[in-house]
Amino acid sequence: DVGCGGGILAESIAKRGARVKGIDLAQMPLRVAQLHQLESGVGNIDYEEIAAEAIALREPNSFDVVTCMEVLEHVPDPAKTVAACARLVRPNGHVFLSTINRNPKAYLFAILGAEYLLRLLPRGTHDYARFIKPSELALACRNAGLEVQSVIGMTYNPIFKIYALGNDTDVNYLMHAIRP
């Protein structure tokens, strides 16, 4: 799990029986993840403070599945991170990426709505210029040797506090790719 933060996804995957490697460059969220792991008793997770590019050099072709969720819009060079994910996954392995689309609706919902109106995130969490269109992410995948399999949208209803997957990729979206 590239950019695992506090380990929410890593722990969820481990609870289903997978051996998980969670990496992040931020020490504080990693400590939170490790503390939560101790409290929950979920084993089979190894957290490490390391860049995706560095672990890709150290452990290429090592993972069946690589996830990189809501990280790409925060890294200096998203294409390099995608390439690192591609190097980490074994042939025929799966890469799952999620990020925020770059268009007026995404600005309205992800920045104005989530950061200023609803205060779901601290102000300044996102920079609109760093949002990534699905076509740009697909190109980064292809350049890294990945084959895009699908793109699906993620939506959030703040009134009912419900997340859903569907066809609306205007704001948040997930991309699934495989390494042939």
C-alpha positions as CSV (number, residue, x, y, z in Angstrom):
1,D,0.0,0.0,0.0
2,V,1.9,3.0,-1.3
3,G,1.2,6.1,0.8
4,C,-0.5,4.0,3.5
5,G,-0.9,6.9,5.9
6,G,-2.5,5.7,9.1
7,G,-2.9,2.2,7.7
8,I,-6.7,2.0,7.2
9,L,-6.5,0.2,3.8
10,A,-3.5,-1.9,4.8
11,E,-5.2,-3.2,7.9
12,S,-8.4,-3.9,6.0
13,I,-6.5,-6.0,3.5
14,A,-4.6,-7.8,6.2
15,K,-7.8,-8.7,8.0
16,R,-8.8,-10.5,4.9
17,G,-5.7,-12.7,5.1
18,A,-3.1,-10.9,2.9
19,R,0.4,-10.2,3.9
20,V,0.7,-6.4,3.6
21,K,3.6,-3.9,3.2
22,G,2.5,-0.4,4.0
23,I,4.8,2.4,3.0
24,D,4.7,6.2,3.5
25,L,7.1,9.1,3.7
26,A,5.3,10.6,6.7
27,Q,6.6,9.3,10.0
28,M,3.6,10.4,12.1
29,P,0.9,8.6,10.2
30,L,3.1,5.5,10.1
31,R,3.4,5.6,13.9
32,V,-0.4,5.9,14.1
33,A,-0.7,2.8,11.8
34,Q,1.7,0.8,13.9
35,L,0.0,1.8,17.2
36,H,-3.4,0.8,15.7
37,Q,-1.9,-2.4,14.5
38,L,-0.8,-3.2,18.1
39,E,-4.2,-2.4,19.5
40,S,-6.2,-4.3,16.9
41,G,-3.9,-7.4,17.0
42,V,-3.8,-7.6,13.2
43,G,-0.5,-9.2,12.2
44,N,1.0,-9.7,8.8
45,I,1.5,-5.9,8.1
46,D,5.0,-4.5,7.8
47,Y,5.1,-0.7,7.8
48,E,8.1,1.2,6.5
49,E,9.1,4.8,6.0
50,I,10.3,4.7,2.4
51,A,9.6,6.2,-1.0
52,A,7.8,4.1,-3.6
53,E,10.7,4.7,-6.0
54,A,13.3,3.4,-3.4
55,I,11.4,0.3,-2.5
56,A,10.8,-0.4,-6.2
57,L,14.6,-0.5,-6.7
58,R,15.0,-2.7,-3.6
59,E,12.1,-5.1,-4.2
60,P,11.0,-5.2,-7.8
61,N,8.5,-7.7,-9.0
62,S,7.6,-8.5,-5.4
63,F,3.9,-7.9,-4.9
64,D,0.7,-9.5,-6.4
65,V,-1.2,-6.2,-5.8
66,V,-0.1,-2.7,-5.4
67,T,-2.4,0.1,-4.2
68,C,-1.8,3.8,-4.3
69,M,-4.9,5.6,-2.9
70,E,-5.4,9.3,-2.8
71,V,-1.7,10.0,-2.9
72,L,-0.9,10.9,-6.5
73,E,-2.3,14.4,-6.3
74,H,0.2,15.1,-3.5
75,V,3.5,13.7,-4.9
76,P,5.9,15.9,-6.9
77,D,5.9,13.6,-10.0
78,P,2.9,11.3,-10.2
79,A,4.2,9.5,-13.3
80,K,7.3,8.4,-11.3
81,T,5.1,7.1,-8.5
82,V,3.0,5.1,-11.1
83,A,6.2,3.7,-12.6
84,A,7.4,2.7,-9.2
85,C,4.1,0.9,-8.6
86,A,4.5,-0.9,-11.9
87,R,8.0,-2.0,-10.9
88,L,6.8,-3.3,-7.6
89,V,4.0,-5.5,-9.0
90,R,4.8,-9.0,-10.4
91,P,3.9,-9.8,-14.0
92,N,0.1,-10.4,-14.2
93,G,-0.2,-8.4,-10.9
94,H,-2.8,-5.7,-10.3
95,V,-2.2,-2.0,-9.6
96,F,-5.1,0.1,-8.1
97,L,-4.7,3.8,-8.2
98,S,-7.1,6.5,-7.0
99,T,-6.9,10.3,-7.3
100,I,-9.0,13.4,-8.1
101,N,-9.9,14.5,-11.6
102,R,-9.0,18.0,-12.8
103,N,-12.1,19.9,-13.8
104,P,-14.4,22.6,-12.4
105,K,-16.7,20.1,-10.7
106,A,-13.7,18.5,-8.9
107,Y,-12.5,22.0,-7.7
108,L,-16.0,22.7,-6.5
109,F,-16.5,19.4,-4.6
110,A,-12.9,18.5,-3.5
111,I,-11.6,21.9,-2.5
112,L,-14.5,24.3,-2.0
113,G,-16.9,21.7,-0.7
114,A,-14.7,19.3,1.3
115,E,-12.2,21.8,2.6
116,Y,-14.1,25.1,3.0
117,L,-17.8,24.3,3.3
118,L,-18.0,20.9,5.0
119,R,-14.6,21.1,6.6
120,L,-14.0,17.4,6.0
121,L,-10.3,18.1,5.3
122,P,-8.0,20.9,6.5
123,R,-7.9,23.9,4.2
124,G,-5.0,23.7,1.7
125,T,-5.0,19.9,1.6
126,H,-5.4,20.0,-2.2
127,D,-4.0,22.0,-4.9
128,Y,-6.2,22.1,-8.0
129,A,-3.2,22.2,-10.4
130,R,-2.1,18.8,-9.0
131,F,-5.3,17.0,-9.8
132,I,-5.0,14.4,-12.5
133,K,-7.3,13.7,-15.4
134,P,-8.1,10.0,-16.1
135,S,-6.5,10.3,-19.5
136,E,-3.3,11.6,-17.9
137,L,-3.2,8.8,-15.4
138,A,-3.9,6.2,-18.1
139,L,-1.0,7.6,-20.1
140,A,1.3,7.3,-17.1
141,C,0.2,3.7,-16.7
142,R,0.9,2.9,-20.3
143,N,4.3,4.6,-20.1
144,A,5.1,2.4,-17.1
145,G,4.2,-0.8,-18.9
146,L,0.7,-1.2,-17.3
147,E,-2.5,-2.0,-19.2
148,V,-5.5,-0.1,-17.9
149,Q,-8.4,-2.5,-17.3
150,S,-11.1,-0.2,-15.9
151,V,-11.9,3.3,-14.4
152,I,-14.7,3.7,-11.9
153,G,-15.9,6.8,-10.1
154,M,-16.2,7.3,-6.4
155,T,-18.8,9.6,-4.9
156,Y,-19.7,10.8,-1.5
157,N,-23.1,12.0,-0.2
158,P,-22.4,14.3,2.7
159,I,-26.0,14.3,3.8
160,F,-26.3,10.6,4.3
161,K,-22.5,10.1,4.7
162,I,-22.5,7.4,2.1
163,Y,-19.6,6.6,-0.3
164,A,-20.4,4.8,-3.5
165,L,-18.7,3.4,-6.7
166,G,-20.3,4.2,-10.0
167,N,-19.9,5.8,-13.4
168,D,-19.3,9.4,-12.2
169,T,-15.5,10.0,-12.5
170,D,-15.9,13.7,-12.4
171,V,-14.3,14.1,-8.9
172,N,-12.7,11.0,-7.4
173,Y,-11.9,7.9,-9.4
174,L,-10.2,4.5,-9.2
175,M,-8.1,3.0,-12.0
176,H,-7.3,-0.7,-12.2
177,A,-4.3,-1.8,-14.3
178,I,-2.3,-5.0,-14.8
179,R,1.3,-5.6,-15.6
180,P,1.4,-8.0,-18.5
